[in-house]
Amino acid sequence: MRRVLPARAARVMVLAAVFICAACGLVYELALVALGSYLVGNSVTQASVVLSVMVCAMGVGSLAAKPLQSRALVAFAVIEAVLALLGGLSVLLLYAAFAWLDLYVPALVFAAFVLGALIGAEIPLLMTLLQRIRRQEAGSAVADLFAADYVGALLGGLAFPFLLLPVFGQIKGALVVGTVNAVAGIAVVLWVFRADVGRMTRAVLWSVMAGVLAVLAGVYALADGFEATARQALYKDPIAFSARTSYQEIVLTQKVTLSGRQDMRLYLNGDLQFSSVDEYRYHESLVHPALAGERGRVLILGGGDGLALREVLRYPDVREVTLVELDPAMVTIARTYPPLAELNGRAFEDPRVRVVNRDAFVWAREGQPSYDAVIVDFPDPDAVATAKLYSVEFYGLARRLIAPGGRMVVQAGSPFFAPRSFWCIEKSIREAGLRTAPYHVDVPSFGDWGFVLASAADPVPAMPSGAPKTRFLDERVLGASTVFARDLRRTDVEANTLVDPVIVGYEDAEWGEF
């Protein structure tokens, strides 16, 4: 090898390239997992599919790279160009497959396999280049290479959630990583080994890198427009507001119905949370039965849109309300986005309200004061991350938050569309030592929707004394709501626990039919 750098400097630069390429490779993996969790939920399944396919493909790529070792430099540069281009565009292309082609799962598997194969091909080629710099024992070269590779993976794993997602978002973040990948994988190695390739080959490879960077930069400039167009394709109504936070994608749509009413809808990660046309049916049914007793101190877990809070604050004898919401962006939107702030009655401006931006499970574990009424208004448990908030363990923590004689109510999904999920929640609350009273009402945007009222004694759904005037709920409706038709009753369910989150499987199986 004709050396243009001292051996030590050349070795350090190649190991630096290994470090950066490893970080980029792990970011591609995490980006595919995160995108799937946003779009289709069930993060465990997404992670299992992506990681297993990519690891398998890495083995295939390593074997496929063996014949390329005789021209390791050129082969590595070409592989890095393809990896940077496909990795950088991967999130955008998968988003397009989901939004327009209904090919997300096949596209995900294909992308994971191709990216994995390319990442796997890096190692044997880099090993060959590293040994060219200075003859050393294979074991020593392997140790150096894998040390740089593993530490680089740490960088990628930390950079993805703490830098790339919050600063750039998923699509632009992947494009930025692709750019870094191209520079580190092509420019650094080409410069270190520039004396080992002919002038023409070198010019072609530099041109390839420049082309990759130009494509990624061009797509970056158009990424916002693409994302807005693709997101709109997922919703039938015009999008009025959208934001992607560290926790979720928040979308508000707005339309005028045939009757002339404004219909604003909130979606979290694509799942409908309410329609302004009929949300009062849901929130009256959720809140008022829980307040039929002492209600001086009220706790709301979830409910960052402020609509359950609005109903609670209609009672003048409520002295204080604590609302625990994981995502501070949701509360900010509920405070400041005019149509939503108007719908929730500017509830967050009430001096009786205290907002805590914490994970409800962690917050409850820390030991909190007791409350006269606890209202649990979480998104449906279609992923392990939310399933823990429907577990026996969580309800055990929530039980400690209920003052003597107090009540808790839990939104529990649809007893018609997802009966096993509904009765699983009811059973999990009972397993935590509480008595339950399930009930259900009709919410046109959702269909038949259910709740579980719970307390230490046998609770009876009833309207509170001194209740404000309601649009939907009264004693007669509540009386009828506790009756479940024979085809809605299910006993073949298990309780949901942290170590056995059965409710995720129930949700997937039941909602997958509709």
C-alpha positions in Angstrom: 0.0 0.0 0.0 1.3 3.4 -0.9 0.9 5.4 2.3 0.0 9.1 2.2 -0.6 9.3 6.0 1.4 7.9 8.9 0.0 4.5 9.8 -1.3 5.6 13.2 -3.2 8.6 11.7 -4.7 6.5 8.9 -5.8 3.9 11.3 -7.4 6.5 13.6 -9.3 8.0 10.6 -10.6 4.6 9.5 -11.8 3.8 13.0 -13.5 7.2 13.1 -15.3 6.3 9.9 -16.3 2.9 11.5 -17.6 4.8 14.5 -19.7 7.2 12.5 -21.0 4.6 10.1 -22.1 2.4 13.1 -24.0 5.3 14.6 -25.7 6.0 11.3 -26.6 2.3 10.9 -28.3 2.2 14.3 -30.2 5.4 13.6 -31.7 3.8 10.5 -32.9 0.8 12.6 -34.4 3.1 15.2 -36.0 5.3 12.6 -37.8 2.3 11.1 -39.0 1.1 14.5 -40.2 4.6 15.5 -42.0 5.2 12.3 -43.9 2.0 12.6 -44.8 2.8 16.2 -46.2 6.1 15.1 -48.1 4.8 12.1 -49.5 1.4 13.2 -48.7 1.2 16.9 -47.5 -2.0 18.7 -43.9 -1.0 19.2 -42.9 -4.4 20.4 -44.0 -6.0 17.1 -42.3 -3.2 15.1 -39.0 -3.5 16.9 -39.1 -7.3 16.6 -39.7 -7.3 12.9 -37.2 -4.6 12.1 -34.4 -5.8 14.3 -34.7 -9.5 13.4 -34.8 -8.8 9.7 -31.9 -6.4 9.9 -29.7 -8.7 11.9 -30.4 -11.6 9.6 -29.7 -9.4 6.6 -26.4 -8.2 8.2 -25.2 -11.8 8.1 -26.3 -12.1 4.5 -24.4 -8.9 3.7 -21.3 -10.0 5.4 -21.2 -13.2 3.3 -22.0 -11.3 0.1 -19.1 -8.9 0.7 -16.4 -11.7 0.7 -15.9 -11.7 -3.1 -15.5 -7.9 -2.9 -12.5 -7.9 -0.6 -10.1 -7.8 -3.5 -11.4 -4.4 -4.4 -12.4 -3.4 -0.9 -12.0 0.4 -1.2 -14.2 0.8 -4.3 -16.8 -1.7 -3.0 -17.0 0.0 0.3 -17.4 3.5 -1.3 -20.2 2.2 -3.5 -21.9 0.4 -0.6 -21.8 3.6 1.5 -23.2 5.6 -1.3 -26.2 3.3 -1.6 -26.6 3.0 2.1 -26.5 6.7 2.6 -29.1 7.3 -0.1 -31.5 4.5 0.9 -31.1 5.1 4.6 -31.6 8.8 4.2 -34.7 8.3 2.1 -36.1 5.3 4.1 -38.5 7.1 6.3 -39.8 9.3 3.5 -40.4 6.3 1.2 -42.0 4.2 4.0 -44.3 7.1 4.9 -45.3 7.3 1.2 -46.0 3.6 1.1 -48.2 3.9 4.1 -50.1 7.0 3.0 -50.7 6.2 -0.7 -49.9 2.5 -1.5 -51.1 0.5 1.4 -47.8 -1.4 1.2 -46.3 -0.5 4.5 -45.5 -3.9 6.0 -43.9 -5.3 2.8 -42.0 -2.1 2.3 -40.8 -2.1 5.9 -39.5 -5.7 5.6 -37.8 -4.9 2.3 -36.2 -1.7 3.6 -35.0 -3.5 6.8 -33.5 -6.3 4.7 -31.7 -4.0 2.2 -30.3 -1.7 4.9 -29.3 -4.6 7.0 -27.4 -6.3 4.2 -25.6 -3.0 3.3 -24.6 -2.5 7.0 -23.5 -6.1 7.2 -21.3 -5.7 4.2 -19.4 -2.8 5.8 -17.6 -4.9 8.4 -15.5 -7.3 6.3 -14.6 -4.5 3.9 -13.6 -2.2 6.7 -11.6 -5.1 8.3 -9.7 -5.5 5.0 -9.0 -1.8 4.8 -7.9 -1.7 8.4 -5.4 -4.5 7.9 -3.9 -2.9 4.9 -2.8 0.1 6.9 -0.6 -1.9 9.2 -0.2 -5.7 9.4 -1.5 -6.9 12.7 -3.0 -10.0 14.2 -6.6 -10.6 13.1 -7.7 -10.6 16.7 -6.3 -7.2 17.4 -7.9 -5.8 14.2 -11.2 -7.3 15.1 -11.1 -5.8 18.6 -10.3 -2.3 17.3 -13.0 -2.5 14.7 -15.7 -3.8 16.9 -14.8 -1.4 19.7 -15.3 1.5 17.3 -18.5 -0.1 15.9 -20.2 -0.7 19.3 -19.3 2.7 20.8 -20.5 4.3 17.6 -23.8 2.5 18.0 -24.1 4.1 21.4 -23.8 7.5 19.9 -26.5 6.7 17.3 -28.8 5.3 20.0 -28.5 8.5 22.1 -28.6 10.9 19.2 -31.8 9.6 17.7 -34.2 10.4 20.6 -32.4 13.3 22.1 -31.2 15.2 19.0 -32.5 14.0 15.7 -36.2 13.6 16.6 -36.7 16.8 18.6 -34.6 19.0 16.3 -35.2 17.6 12.8 -38.1 15.1 13.0 -38.1 11.7 11.5 -38.0 12.5 7.8 -35.4 15.3 8.0 -33.5 13.4 10.7 -33.0 10.4 8.4 -31.8 12.7 5.6 -29.3 14.4 7.9 -27.9 11.0 9.0 -27.7 9.9 5.3 -25.6 13.0 4.6 -23.2 12.2 7.5 -23.0 8.6 6.4 -22.0 9.6 2.9 -19.3 12.0 4.1 -17.9 9.6 6.7 -18.1 6.5 4.6 -16.9 7.8 1.3 -15.0 11.0 1.8 -12.9 10.0 4.8 -12.0 6.5 3.4 -11.3 7.9 -0.1 -9.0 10.5 1.3 -7.1 8.1 3.5 -6.6 5.6 0.6 -6.5 8.1 -2.3 -3.1 6.8 -3.5 -4.5 3.3 -3.9 -7.0 4.1 -6.7 -6.6 5.5 -10.1 -7.5 9.1 -10.9 -10.5 8.2 -13.0 -11.9 5.8 -10.3 -11.3 8.5 -7.7 -13.1 11.1 -9.8 -16.1 8.8 -10.3 -16.4 8.0 -6.6 -16.2 11.6 -5.7 -18.9 12.3 -8.3 -21.1 9.6 -6.8 -20.8 11.1 -3.4 -21.6 14.5 -4.7 -24.7 13.1 -6.4 -25.9 11.4 -3.2 -25.4 14.6 -1.2 -27.2 16.6 -3.9 -30.2 14.2 -3.8 -30.4 14.2 0.0 -30.1 18.0 0.1 -32.8 18.4 -2.6 -35.2 16.1 -0.8 -34.5 17.9 2.5 -35.6 21.1 1.0 -38.9 19.5 -0.1 -39.4 17.4 3.0 -41.9 19.7 4.7 -44.2 19.9 1.7 -44.0 16.1 1.2 -44.8 15.4 4.9 -47.8 17.8 4.8 -49.2 16.2 1.6 -48.6 12.6 2.9 -50.2 13.4 6.3 -53.2 14.9 4.6 -53.6 11.7 2.6 -54.2 9.8 5.8 -57.1 12.0 6.9 -60.4 12.5 5.1 -60.9 16.0 6.5 -58.6 19.0 6.0 -55.8 19.2 8.5 -56.0 22.4 10.5 -53.0 21.8 12.8 -50.3 19.2 13.2 -47.3 18.7 15.4 -44.9 15.8 16.0 -43.6 15.8 19.5 -41.1 13.5 21.3 -44.1 11.3 22.3 -46.6 11.3 19.5 -48.0 12.9 16.3 -50.8 15.4 17.1 -53.3 16.2 14.3 -56.4 18.4 14.4 -58.8 18.3 11.4 -61.6 20.8 10.7 -64.6 20.6 8.5 -68.1 21.9 8.2 -70.8 19.2 8.3 -73.8 19.0 6.0 -75.9 20.5 8.8 -73.5 23.5 9.0 -71.8 22.5 12.3 -68.0 22.8 12.7 -66.5 19.4 13.3 -63.0 19.5 14.8 -61.3 16.1 15.4 -58.2 15.3 17.4 -56.0 12.4 16.3 -53.0 11.1 18.3 -50.7 8.8 16.2 -53.6 8.5 13.7 -56.2 7.4 16.4 -59.3 9.5 16.8 -59.6 11.0 20.3 -62.7 13.1 19.9 -65.0 14.8 17.5 -66.3 18.2 18.6 -69.8 17.3 17.3 -70.4 14.6 19.9 -67.4 14.7 22.4 -69.8 16.0 25.1 -71.4 12.5 25.2 -68.1 10.9 25.9 -66.9 13.4 28.5 -70.1 13.8 30.3 -70.3 10.0 30.7 -66.7 9.8 31.8 -66.7 12.6 34.3 -70.0 13.0 36.1 -70.5 9.5 37.5 -67.1 9.8 39.2 -68.2 13.0 40.9 -71.3 11.6 42.6 -69.9 12.0 46.1 -67.1 14.1 47.6 -65.3 16.0 44.9 -63.2 18.7 46.6 -60.0 17.3 45.2 -60.0 15.7 41.7 -57.3 13.9 39.8 -57.3 13.5 36.0 -54.8 11.1 34.5 -54.4 11.9 30.7 -56.9 14.1 29.2 -54.4 16.7 27.9 -57.1 18.1 25.5 -58.8 19.7 28.6 -62.3 18.4 27.7 -62.7 16.2 30.8 -61.2 19.0 32.8 -63.9 21.3 31.4 -66.6 19.1 32.8 -64.9 18.8 36.2 -64.6 22.6 36.6 -68.4 23.0 36.1 -68.8 22.0 39.7 -68.2 25.1 41.9 -67.4 22.9 45.0 -64.4 21.4 43.3 -61.5 23.1 45.1 -58.5 21.8 43.1 -57.8 19.6 40.1 -54.5 17.9 39.3 -54.0 16.9 35.7 -51.2 14.5 34.9 -50.3 14.5 31.2 -47.1 13.0 29.7 -46.8 15.3 26.7 -46.5 19.0 27.6 -47.1 19.9 23.9 -50.6 18.5 24.1 -51.4 20.8 27.0 -49.8 23.8 25.3 -51.9 23.1 22.2 -55.1 22.8 24.3 -54.2 26.2 26.0 -53.2 28.1 22.9 -54.9 26.7 19.8 -58.0 28.9 19.7 -60.6 26.4 18.5 -59.5 23.8 21.0 -59.1 26.3 23.8 -62.7 27.5 23.1 -64.0 23.9 23.1 -62.5 23.2 26.5 -63.7 26.4 27.9 -60.2 27.7 28.5 -60.1 25.2 31.3 -56.3 25.5 31.9 -56.7 29.1 32.8 -58.7 28.2 35.9 -56.7 28.9 39.1 -57.9 25.6 40.6 -56.0 23.6 38.0 -52.4 22.2 38.4 -50.8 20.5 35.5 -48.1 17.8 36.0 -46.1 16.7 32.9 -45.0 13.3 34.0 -45.5 9.7 33.1 -48.6 8.8 35.1 -47.2 5.4 36.2 -44.0 6.9 37.5 -45.8 9.8 39.1 -48.3 7.5 40.9 -45.4 5.3 42.2 -43.7 8.2 43.9 -46.5 8.4 46.5 -49.1 11.1 46.1 -51.9 12.5 48.2 -55.4 11.0 47.9 -58.2 12.4 45.8 -61.9 12.3 46.1 -62.3 11.4 42.4 -59.8 9.9 40.0 -60.6 10.2 36.2 -58.4 8.0 34.0 -58.6 9.2 30.3 -55.7 7.5 28.5 -55.5 6.5 24.8 -56.4 3.0 23.9 -53.9 0.3 25.0 -52.8 -0.8 21.5 -49.1 -0.8 22.4 -47.0 -1.9 25.3 -46.2 1.7 26.2 -49.9 2.4 26.9 -50.8 -1.1 28.0 -48.9 -0.6 31.3 -51.5 2.1 32.1 -54.2 -0.5 32.0 -52.4 -3.1 34.1 -53.3 -4.6 37.4 -50.1 -3.0 38.8 -51.2 0.5 37.7 -54.7 0.1 39.1 -53.1 -1.0 42.3 -51.2 2.3 42.4 -54.3 4.2 41.4 -56.2 2.6 44.3 -53.8 4.3 46.7 -54.8 7.6 45.2 -58.5 7.3 46.0 -59.6 8.8 49.3 -61.9 6.8 51.5 -65.4 6.9 49.9 -63.9 8.2 46.7 -64.4 6.9 43.1 -62.3 6.2 40.1 -63.5 6.0 36.5 -61.6 4.5 33.5 -62.3 4.9 29.8 -62.3 1.3 28.7 -62.9 1.2 24.9 -65.8 -0.3 23.0 -67.6 -3.3 24.4 -69.0 -3.9 20.9 -65.9 -3.5 18.7 -63.4 -4.7 21.3 -65.3 -6.7 24.0 -62.3 -8.7 25.2 -60.3 -5.6 25.7 -63.2 -3.9 27.5 -63.7 -6.8 29.9 -60.0 -7.3 30.3 -59.8 -3.7 31.7 -62.7 -4.4 34.0 -61.1 -7.6 35.3 -57.7 -5.9 35.8 -59.4 -3.2 38.0 -61.0 -5.9 40.1 -57.7 -7.8 40.4 -56.3 -4.6 41.9 -58.8 -4.9 44.7 -61.6 -2.5 43.6 -65.3 -3.1 43.1 -66.5 -2.2 39.6 -69.5 -1.1 37.8 -69.1 -1.2 33.9 -71.4 1.0 31.8 -71.6 2.1 28.2 -73.1 4.7 26.0 -73.4 5.6 22.3 -70.9 8.1 21.0 -71.6 8.4 17.2 -67.9 9.1 16.3 -66.8 6.0 18.2 -69.8 3.8 18.3 -70.7 1.9 21.5 -68.2 3.1 24.1 -67.6 1.9 27.6 -66.3 3.0 31.0 -65.6 1.3 34.3 -66.6 3.0 37.6 -64.6 1.7 40.6 -64.4 2.2 44.3 -63.7 0.3 47.5 -67.5 -0.4 47.9 -69.9 -1.4 45.2 -70.3 1.7 43.0 -73.5 2.6 41.3 -73.3 5.0 38.3 -75.5 8.0 39.2 -75.7 11.7 38.6 -74.1 13.8 41.3 -76.2 16.0 43.5 -76.1 19.6 42.3 -74.9 18.5 38.9 -74.8 21.2 36.2 -77.1 21.0 33.2 -75.9 18.4 30.8 -76.6 17.9 27.1 -76.7 14.1 27.1 -76.3 12.3 30.4 -79.1 12.0 33.0 -80.3 9.3 35.5 -82.3 7.4 32.9 -79.4 7.2 30.5 -77.1 6.1 33.3 -79.6 3.5 34.4 -79.8 2.0 30.9 -76.0 2.3 30.4 -75.3 -0.5 33.0 -77.2 -3.1 30.9 -75.1 -5.2 28.5 -76.7 -7.3 25.8 -75.8 -11.0 25.8 -73.5 -10.6 22.8 -71.4 -8.0 24.6 -70.7 -10.0 27.7 -67.3 -11.7 27.8 -65.7 -13.8 30.6 -63.0 -15.5 28.5 -60.4 -12.8 29.3 -57.3 -12.6 31.5 -56.2 -9.6 33.6 -53.6 -7.4 32.0 -50.3 -7.2 33.8 -46.9 -5.6 33.2 -45.2 -9.0 32.6 -48.1 -10.3 30.5 -49.7 -7.4 28.5 -52.5 -9.5 27.1 -54.6 -6.5 26.2 -52.3 -5.6 23.3 -53.1 -8.9 21.7 -56.8 -8.4 22.3 -56.7 -4.9 20.8 -54.8 -6.0 17.7 -57.1 -8.9 17.1 -60.4 -7.1 17.7 -59.8 -3.7 16.1 -58.0 -5.5 13.2 -61.4 -6.8 12.1 -62.8 -3.3 11.5 
